[in-house]
Every structure is written in C-alpha cells, then in structure tokens.
Amino acid sequence: MTDPAFQSATDLTNAIKSRKIKSIELLELYIERMQRYNPQINAIVATDLDRARERTLAADKALDNGESWGALHGLPITIKDSYEVVGMPCTGGIPDFKDYRPANNAWIVQKLLNEGAVIFGKTNMPLFGRDWQSYNDVYGQTNNPWNSDMVPGGSSGGSAAALAAGLTGLEMGSDIGGSIRTPAHFCGVFGHKPTFGIVPLIGHVPPPPGTFPGEYKTDTDILVAGPLARSATDLDLVMDFITAPNGPQNSAWKIQLPPARKKNLKDFKIGLWLDDPDFPTDTNVLNCLQNALDTLAKAGALIEEKRPDIDFVRSHEIFHQLLSAATSAGLPPKVFDSLVEAAENLADDDRGDFARSARGAAMLHRKWVGLNYARTMIREKWADFFQEFDILLCPTVSVTAFPHDHTEDFFARRLTVNGEVRSYFDTAAAWAGLTGMVYLPSTVAPVGQASNGLPVGMQIVAPYLEDRTSIQFAKSVEETVGGFTPPPGFE
C-alpha cells in the first residue's frame, strides 16, 4: 500500500526519519483528508492544528540537525477524547465538560509526545464511554466509514473510524467491555487490549475530566488503555513504551513482558472457540472467520476446536455485575439511587440485562469480594488452558457493525443474530467480556469482509501478561490472510 494516508505508523515514521516525507507534509495530507472526509463520518471532533504545525516543523528541523525524538518522531496522530491533552478539550462525551481544557497531559499522552508523536486531534466516543456506538450531545454521531448507516463501534469508535478512513497515523483507545476491540472489528483495523494493569491510566476518563490525582490514580477494574493501528507491527511498537507500573510502583517494580511464545505460524498451538449456543455468532461473521481459518490451516497452522473449561453464561453474568460495579461511581446520584431501589425489588431468578446491571451497581462490597473470588477461579481455568495451547481464537463480536440506535432506554435495544432478536448488551459484550473480565490480553486482526460488505476482526487471546504472543500471531494473520483494507470511497 503506497498511499501515505494508509501506511502503517511504523512505515510512516521510518519514511519521516529517512526524509522520504516530511512530518509537516504528512500532517498537511491528514488535514486535507480530514477536511474532505471527516464531515461524512465525524470521527475527529477537536483539533489543535497551529501547535501541530509548529511541532512537525520542529521535528523536521531536528532531523536536519541529526536528532531523533523517539519511536514516533514527527508522526501526526489523533487520540480518543477520554484522554487529557493540553491545548484541546477533554469532554468524555459529557456536555458539562464541553469547555474544559486540561492543565496536564494524560500519562499515556505524555509518553506519546516523549516518543516524538504530533497529536493534532481528538476523536469521538459515547457519553462516559458506555456504549458500543459513538455519539453524544457534545459532538454528535460518528459513522462507520464502510457504511455511514452503521455504527463504528464504541467506545473508541472515532479512533477506529479515523484510522480506517486514513485521517491519522495512529490511535490510542481504551477498553472495559470491548471498547478497543469492537471498533477495530467494526471498522477493519487492528486493536490490542493489553493485560489489565500494565498501562497507567492517569489522566483518562473516568474519573470525570479535571480530576487529575497524579501518580496515585486508582485503576478502574477491567479498564485498560491500548493502541489501534493499521498494522500489527504498530501495536508492538506502541507497547514497547507504554508498558509500565503505575507511578508509585516505579521505585521498585519494572514490567518486562515475555517474548512471544512462538514466532512462526506453523509453530503455534491454536485453540478455537468460534461459536456458542448461549451467545451465538451470526453467520455473516462466522463464515468470514471460517474462511480466514481455512487460509491459516492451508498455510500450516495447527488449529484444534478446544476451549477453556468455562461456563460462558456464568462468566458473562459475573462480568456484567463487575462491569456495573466498576462504572457505578460515575453515575449521577439519582440514577444510582434508582438502581439500588430496583435491585432490592428484583425477583431472585431475574437474570436480565437490567437486573444484572442493577445488582452490580448496588452490590455490597461483600458481594463484590465473592464475585472477585469466582473470577479468580475462572482465571485459573484459563491458565490451565494455556498450559496446552498458545492462543485462543474466537469472535470479537457476534455481529458485524449494526445500524445506529439512539433509543434512550439502553435495555430496550435489541440486535438480530441469525434472524433471532437478542439482547443488545449480551450480543455486543459477551465475547469481549469473556476475556476482558479475567484480565487477559487480546488482539483483534481484520480478516476480510462479511457477505454484507462489512469488516470482520478475529479476536486472538493470549495468556496473562503474554501480550507479545497475541500480537505476534496477529502479524501472522496479517501476512497470511491479509491485513487492513481501506473502505470504499476513502482510497
């Protein structure tokens, strides 16, 4: 792929450093494309172009003087609106914060800047990051570049849409219920959800914008920060410098991720969990994944239909309640009080979406400890599985990108899987929650388009702290099946 707009961050940075293209030229290319294409997808919602132009010119001058700023020298990028960036608003999709301007850069933003990146824009997300589509009352609705009638995913929907449309060189998202992986799958790009706890989240929403606790930031359970890109190699590049203990731990702890278990496709022992009776995979997705698996098998991949010994329904119920507990602190008092009241009046056998959410938000700490213990036992089951297998391949989401749905009652929304109307939450979150709740790293690699013309991404799950293994396998998928493809009309 020769068009600079769609090249990988790695190739673009190498081109800048070798003077094949200037940093300012690449920035102007993205600005021109943003002006031409962004109105139809609304992925980039805030910019700081004057500062970006100054920084790209400085980056080019530094190279003239023989200086390199780091791994991303002069690379123009955008970043999700959940990260605080000096010089641009940080709203988290919350109307009350539409005029807020951070005084500090988020930890991860500063790391990107330290490596030479040029952050020229912010990308859209849902209110508080709590949805699998990306719209809010501050910036409006983001559309999928493959089909503007469809969602780009959420909560890092603007991130994935901007990458797919060739409006930016790299993106940084965050994920608690699929918020990196779902947009990657829906928009046809790569995304990596790191192992929980290895990338500091200081300066990320939550807490609300403007709450900057410094190095003593408390991690939100399950929530992680990670990269989205047009190549698996870029994921490795970013993980090299964003992996670190939280601030106070730096005085004693260091994180050194182990190398990938295997390097070559033929050497991986691969487990497969492609479908499930309780959380079925739509035929559109299933057929595309199967075609990719057939290609991998022809190339020598050793794939066995084997899954961890886990009760998916019970795992999903635990995930939903822990997710609700983790996000309950940000709820308005009236909403939280209503959930407490509702939880007290639920029937014992009610396991519906609303019931799980209410129980999770209103639970006593004693109950949370019990669920956390149950999660630990599930983590042991995963560890047992990875004694025999190097990775697990599974769907990212049961469906391809779906039509926009702004129905105010979240629990009234529905999605259709193989002709059957099913729960919005279960369909959107089940496969993401399966792996995220137990803190495992997983990488999404695009594997083609479904029969409806929309992208499909394969979720590659690796053992705890073995992020390099899932990313390495994503590289094999990219080489064997084919990687990122620009959406029609944006080439």
GIGIDA-V351745 format. One record per pair of residues at least 4 apart in sequence whose C-alpha atoms are under 6 Angstrom apart, sorted by sequence separation. I is the first residue (numbers start at 1). J is the second residue. If there is no record, write none. Layout:
# GIGIDA-V351745
I_J ; I_J
This chain:
# GIGIDA-V351745
9_13 ; 30_34 ; 33_37 ; 34_38 ; 38_42 ; 49_53 ; 63_67 ; 69_73 ; 105_109 ; 110_114 ; 113_117 ; 136_140 ; 144_148 ; 153_157 ; 158_162 ; 163_167 ; 175_179 ; 178_182 ; 183_187 ; 184_188 ; 213_217 ; 239_243 ; 245_249 ; 249_253 ; 276_280 ; 283_287 ; 297_301 ; 312_316 ; 319_323 ; 324_328 ; 333_337 ; 339_343 ; 351_355 ; 359_363 ; 386_390 ; 416_420 ; 425_429 ; 426_430 ; 429_433 ; 432_436 ; 433_437 ; 436_440 ; 449_453 ; 450_454 ; 468_472 ; 476_480 ; 477_481 ; 478_482 ; 15_20 ; 16_21 ; 62_67 ; 105_110 ; 112_117 ; 135_140 ; 143_148 ; 152_157 ; 162_167 ; 163_168 ; 175_180 ; 184_189 ; 245_250 ; 275_280 ; 296_301 ; 331_336 ; 416_421 ; 435_440 ; 449_454 ; 478_483 ; 486_491 ; 15_21 ; 16_22 ; 84_90 ; 91_97 ; 135_141 ; 144_150 ; 174_180 ; 184_190 ; 262_268 ; 275_281 ; 415_421 ; 416_422 ; 449_455 ; 91_98 ; 144_151 ; 173_180 ; 184_191 ; 415_422 ; 448_455 ; 449_456 ; 126_134 ; 134_142 ; 143_151 ; 144_152 ; 414_422 ; 448_456 ; 462_470 ; 81_90 ; 125_134 ; 126_135 ; 127_136 ; 143_152 ; 203_212 ; 414_423 ; 415_424 ; 447_456 ; 82_92 ; 126_136 ; 181_191 ; 414_424 ; 446_456 ; 447_457 ; 460_470 ; 81_92 ; 89_100 ; 180_191 ; 244_255 ; 413_424 ; 446_457 ; 89_101 ; 159_171 ; 445_457 ; 444_457 ; 445_458 ; 444_458 ; 59_74 ; 202_217 ; 343_358 ; 444_459 ; 86_102 ; 343_359 ; 443_459 ; 86_103 ; 156_173 ; 443_460 ; 56_74 ; 84_102 ; 86_104 ; 133_151 ; 442_460 ; 86_105 ; 339_358 ; 442_461 ; 85_105 ; 133_153 ; 134_154 ; 84_105 ; 132_153 ; 133_154 ; 441_462 ; 84_106 ; 132_154 ; 340_362 ; 83_106 ; 131_154 ; 132_155 ; 134_157 ; 156_179 ; 160_183 ; 131_155 ; 155_179 ; 156_180 ; 160_184 ; 440_464 ; 154_179 ; 129_155 ; 157_183 ; 441_467 ; 443_470 ; 196_224 ; 126_155 ; 153_182 ; 154_183 ; 398_427 ; 445_474 ; 125_155 ; 153_183 ; 125_156 ; 152_183 ; 397_428 ; 24_56 ; 125_157 ; 215_247 ; 271_303 ; 272_304 ; 23_56 ; 24_57 ; 93_126 ; 94_127 ; 193_226 ; 269_302 ; 270_303 ; 271_304 ; 272_305 ; 324_357 ; 328_361 ; 93_127 ; 124_158 ; 152_186 ; 192_226 ; 266_300 ; 271_305 ; 272_306 ; 273_307 ; 123_158 ; 192_227 ; 266_301 ; 271_306 ; 321_356 ; 325_360 ; 396_431 ; 92_128 ; 123_159 ; 191_227 ; 265_301 ; 321_357 ; 324_360 ; 325_361 ; 191_228 ; 324_361 ; 446_483 ; 190_228 ; 190_229 ; 321_360 ; 190_230 ; 77_118 ; 78_119 ; 81_122 ; 189_230 ; 74_116 ; 75_117 ; 76_118 ; 77_119 ; 78_120 ; 80_122 ; 81_123 ; 72_115 ; 73_116 ; 74_117 ; 75_118 ; 76_119 ; 78_121 ; 79_122 ; 80_123 ; 93_136 ; 95_138 ; 199_242 ; 71_115 ; 72_116 ; 73_117 ; 74_118 ; 78_122 ; 79_123 ; 199_243 ; 70_115 ; 72_117 ; 93_138 ; 198_243 ; 199_244 ; 69_115 ; 70_116 ; 176_222 ; 198_244 ; 200_246 ; 69_116 ; 176_223 ; 198_245 ; 175_223 ; 27_76 ; 175_224 ; 174_224 ; 23_74 ; 174_225 ; 173_225 ; 174_226 ; 173_226 ; 172_226 ; 173_227 ; 172_227 ; 171_227 ; 172_228 ; 171_228 ; 13_72 ; 170_229 ; 379_438 ; 13_75 ; 396_458 ; 395_458 ; 396_459 ; 395_459 ; 394_459 ; 52_118 ; 393_459 ; 393_460 ; 52_120 ; 392_460 ; 392_461 ; 391_461 ; 49_120 ; 391_462 ; 48_120 ; 47_120 ; 47_121 ; 308_382 ; 46_121 ; 46_122 ; 45_122 ; 308_385 ; 44_122 ; 45_123 ; 44_123 ; 45_124 ; 43_123 ; 43_124 ; 77_168 ; 77_169 ; 79_171 ; 76_169 ; 77_170 ; 78_171 ; 79_172 ; 80_173 ; 107_202 ; 106_202 ; 106_203 ; 43_142 ; 42_142 ; 41_142 ; 41_143 ; 221_326 ; 43_158 ; 282_398 ; 281_398 ; 282_399 ; 43_161 ; 319_437 ; 43_162 ; 84_203 ; 270_389 ; 269_389 ; 272_392 ; 274_394 ; 83_204 ; 269_390 ; 270_391 ; 271_392 ; 272_393 ; 273_394 ; 82_204 ; 270_392 ; 82_205 ; 34_167 ; 282_417 ; 282_418 ; 30_167 ; 6_166 ; 9_169 ; 5_166 ; 288_450 ; 284_450 ; 260_468 ; 261_469 ; 259_468 ; 260_469 ; 265_476 ; 186_401 ; 222_437 ; 8_230 ; 8_231 ; 10_234 ; 9_234 ; 232_474 ; 196_439 ; 232_475 ; 195_439 ; 195_440 ; 195_441 ; 194_441 ; 193_441 ; 193_442 ; 151_401 ; 150_401 ; 151_402 ; 192_443 ; 150_402 ; 151_403 ; 191_443 ; 150_403 ; 151_404 ; 191_444 ; 149_403 ; 150_404 ; 178_432 ; 190_444 ; 230_484 ; 177_432 ; 190_445 ; 177_433 ; 189_446 ; 188_446 ; 181_444 ; 188_455 ; 186_455 ; 195_465 ; 185_456 ; 185_457 ; 189_484 ; 165_490 ; 146_487
